[in-house]
Amino acid sequence: MLLFRRLPLALCILLLAHGAGAVPAHAAPDEMGKFIAERGLLGQLSGQFGQVRQSVGEKAAAAGEKASELVFNAMGFLGVPYRRGGSSADSGFDCSGFVRAMFQQTAGFLLPRSADQQAAVTQTIESGELRPGDLVFFNTMRRAFSHVGIYVGDSKFIHAPKPGAEVRVDDMRSGYWQQRFNGARRVEGSSLQP
C-alpha cells in the first residue's frame, strides 16, 4: 500500500483495476476510457480534483489576505527612524530588523536577523514573479544581500534605508535601486504563502 500513497489517484485506480483482472494489460486507450466511464470513476476523480482545486484556491486567497495584511502593517511604520541594529518602532529599525519585525508581527514567522541570512533561508524567485509581501534585496555596502525591503507592488518596496532616514517606500526602477538590485525572495513555510 505504501506504493499507492506516492502515485496519483487515477493511476492507483487503474493499477488496482488491472490487478483485479478488470482491464486487460493490452487495453487500448478507448477501452480504458470506457472502463472508467462504466465504473463511474471519472465522476469520482473529478470530484476529488475539484476539492483539491478548491483547497488550493482557498489557500491562495488566504495567502493574498496575509500578504495584504503584511504590507498594510508595514505601512503603519512609515516615518519610524532608522537605527543600526534596531528592531522595534520604539528604538527604530534597520532594514533587516524592520523586515523581521513585520513578518513576526503579521505572520508569526521569525526570520533570521541579518539581510544576507534572510536571503539564505528564503526561496529565490524571478523579479517578474514578485507579489506583495515578497522580499527584495540590494547590494548597498559592496556586498550582496546587504539591504532588504518588502515588496508592496507596482515596483515599489518599503524599507528602513539608512542612518538619518526613516522607514519609507521607494521605487525599484529608480537608478540607485535598479543598479543595486540583487534579487527577490519568497518566504516559504509561513502562513503568508500557499
Secondary structure, 3 states (H helix, E strand, C coil): CHHHHHCCHHHHHHHHHHHCCCCCCCCCHHHHHHHHHHCCHHHHHHHHHHHHHHHHHHHHHHHHHHHHHHHHHHHCCCCCEECCCCEECCCEECHHHHHHHHHHHHHCCCCCCCHHHHHHCCEEECHHHCCCCCEEEECCCCCCCCEEEEEEECCEEEECCCCCCECEEEECCCHHHHHHEEEEEECCCCCCCC
